[in-house]
Amino acid sequence: MASGLAERFQTLHEIVKAARATLTRGPWDYLVGGTETETTVRRNRGALDAIAFRPRVLRDVSRVDSASTFLGRSVRLPVLLAPIGGLETFDPGGGATVARASAEFGVPQMLSSVCLPGLEATAKAADNFRIYQLYVRGDQAWVNDHVRRAADHGYAAFCITVDAAHYSRRERDLATRYVKPWRQRAGGAEHQAGVTWDHVKRFKDTHEVPLIIKGVATGEDAALCVEHGVDVVYVSNHGGRQLDHGRGTMDVLPEVLAAVQGRARVIIDGGFLRGTDVVKAVATGADLVALGRLPCIGLAAAGQAGLKWTLEILEEEVRICLGLLGVGGWAALDHSYLHAAAPVTLPHVTSAFPLLGEGY
């Protein structure tokens, strides 16, 4: 632990405050913003807030184990560091800094294909559990080349994002004329718009690496994933940054699980910022919760050490939640511990941190 970090940041609120103080308006708005009216951003948070707990008592929870497994590998928490384009906006090391924090803490990293320092350099930065995520910017040979390079550099699985056929209007960025660094490097978007289920079939026919499809938002598409042999269905609406007026991902998760019926693993992201959020998703049936904005906040606050400390606070929140629910580990947790409830606050991107006050 970096000297003084535990004293400086005793809550996630304080880490958010430090990140906001560090970032200029453009990067901050890029981090917290969504598309157009940001309705999907709010629904992500609202769907989580509409779930209450049903705790059980008089259970032996003197020991609580919050570790899990994914794709046959142990993980310290059932969380994933989600793929973020332009991580170098929040820390100069970008994906390499996140790789080192991933290895140090013990959770997987999914590297975005539009994140510096790139596939190879990030892999060399740390011996971590890593997955590669691709935006399709070329033909089949171009995709095959990325799969080969990822496999050669120890990426355990390959992810294709499918909810970005067109780039959305992110009005916070437009209003400040903020141009994301990676947008200047991203060409070939017409290839992404042309991706179909035929491409998924060709991938499975050609490659043995586990395939993750990111951006699934209906049970119908989850069923098609399973029919095409997809190994992991990733429930996501891009953090509310693509289609406006979408559903919150926790509202989508039950129908995806019903469609998958255990034939594929399931990841979810979308508004997850607290330990209780992670517990709610796993209790519903998700295998892994992907964190997007939260790792960026940790990075912006204090770099690699800040990201690791953010995860340690999150882990403590998870352990306390499990213990107070009356379970000693994930195997004992199921949907019987959850109950529908009316939210008590109006949801927005940082409403999980009520001590922040105005201006966030």
VENNORGI-V293150 format. One record per residue. N is the residue number from 0. D_CENTER is the distance of its C-alpha to the mean C-alpha in Angstrom with 2 decimals. Layout:
n: [N:N]
d_center: [D_CENTER:D_CENTER]
This chain:
n: [0:1:2:3:4:5:6:7:8:9:10:11:12:13:14:15:16:17:18:19:20:21:22:23:24:25:26:27:28:29:30:31:32:33:34:35:36:37:38:39:40:41:42:43:44:45:46:47:48:49:50:51:52:53:54:55:56:57:58:59:60:61:62:63:64:65:66:67:68:69:70:71:72:73:74:75:76:77:78:79:80:81:82:83:84:85:86:87:88:89:90:91:92:93:94:95:96:97:98:99:100:101:102:103:104:105:106:107:108:109:110:111:112:113:114:115:116:117:118:119:120:121:122:123:124:125:126:127:128:129:130:131:132:133:134:135:136:137:138:139:140:141:142:143:144:145:146:147:148:149:150:151:152:153:154:155:156:157:158:159:160:161:162:163:164:165:166:167:168:169:170:171:172:173:174:175:176:177:178:179:180:181:182:183:184:185:186:187:188:189:190:191:192:193:194:195:196:197:198:199:200:201:202:203:204:205:206:207:208:209:210:211:212:213:214:215:216:217:218:219:220:221:222:223:224:225:226:227:228:229:230:231:232:233:234:235:236:237:238:239:240:241:242:243:244:245:246:247:248:249:250:251:252:253:254:255:256:257:258:259:260:261:262:263:264:265:266:267:268:269:270:271:272:273:274:275:276:277:278:279:280:281:282:283:284:285:286:287:288:289:290:291:292:293:294:295:296:297:298:299:300:301:302:303:304:305:306:307:308:309:310:311:312:313:314:315:316:317:318:319:320:321:322:323:324:325:326:327:328:329:330:331:332:333:334:335:336:337:338:339:340:341:342:343:344:345:346:347:348:349:350:351:352:353:354:355:356:357:358:359]
d_center: [24.12:25.22:28.42:28.12:24.34:24.43:27.23:25.72:22.43:23.07:20.45:17.06:19.21:21.12:18.23:17.20:20.90:21.25:18.42:20.09:23.42:22.41:20.90:23.25:22.79:21.50:18.44:17.78:18.13:15.88:13.10:13.81:15.40:15.03:17.54:21.17:21.69:18.05:18.82:15.54:13.76:16.32:16.14:12.51:13.79:17.12:16.05:14.69:17.85:20.04:19.57:21.97:22.71:25.88:26.62:29.28:31.73:34.19:31.86:31.89:28.66:30.29:27.71:24.04:21.88:18.10:17.57:16.55:16.56:14.60:16.58:19.50:18.20:18.01:14.98:15.74:13.11:11.21:7.83:5.96:5.65:3.61:6.88:8.62:12.23:14.75:13.38:17.14:17.45:16.20:17.89:20.58:19.34:16.07:14.33:17.22:16.72:13.12:14.66:17.34:15.30:13.29:16.79:18.35:16.12:15.48:11.86:10.62:9.44:8.56:10.93:11.35:14.98:15.66:14.92:17.97:19.71:18.87:18.53:21.63:21.68:18.16:19.22:22.40:20.85:19.90:20.34:16.81:14.89:13.49:12.34:13.24:11.86:14.79:15.96:19.44:22.05:24.99:27.00:26.70:28.22:25.66:22.80:24.83:25.27:21.57:21.22:24.26:23.17:19.79:21.77:24.39:22.03:20.49:17.16:16.87:15.41:15.08:12.67:14.16:12.54:15.05:14.44:15.77:19.42:20.48:19.05:18.96:21.10:19.12:22.09:21.23:21.18:24.27:26.12:25.96:26.38:23.37:22.74:19.51:20.72:18.90:20.38:23.74:22.88:21.45:24.28:24.85:22.66:25.27:24.13:20.66:22.63:24.75:22.30:23.46:23.54:26.32:24.00:21.88:25.22:26.39:23.34:23.91:27.64:27.32:24.67:24.17:20.71:18.16:16.60:13.19:13.32:10.28:11.25:13.41:14.65:17.95:19.67:22.01:19.52:18.00:21.66:22.25:19.42:21.23:24.55:23.53:22.49:18.73:17.44:13.88:13.00:9.46:9.77:8.45:10.64:8.98:8.45:12.19:13.05:14.89:17.11:18.64:19.83:17.26:16.58:14.00:11.55:13.14:16.38:15.46:14.32:17.98:19.47:17.02:17.85:21.47:21.48:19.91:22.24:20.86:21.50:17.94:14.92:12.16:8.35:6.96:4.59:7.02:8.79:7.84:9.95:12.59:13.67:15.30:12.19:10.95:14.56:14.90:12.28:13.83:17.24:16.75:16.07:12.48:12.44:8.99:6.26:2.63:3.29:4.37:7.92:8.83:9.05:10.87:13.05:13.97:14.85:16.89:18.64:19.82:18.35:17.52:19.28:17.51:14.02:15.61:17.41:14.46:13.04:16.64:17.04:13.99:15.61:18.88:17.65:16.42:19.78:21.82:20.29:20.98:24.41:25.35:24.41:26.88:24.81:24.76:21.79:19.35:22.21:24.10:21.43:21.49:21.52:24.94:23.39:21.94:24.00:23.68:24.60:25.14:22.77:24.74:23.26:22.55:18.80:17.42:14.47:15.72:17.80:16.09:18.24:21.75:23.63:22.57:25.25:25.75:24.49:20.74]
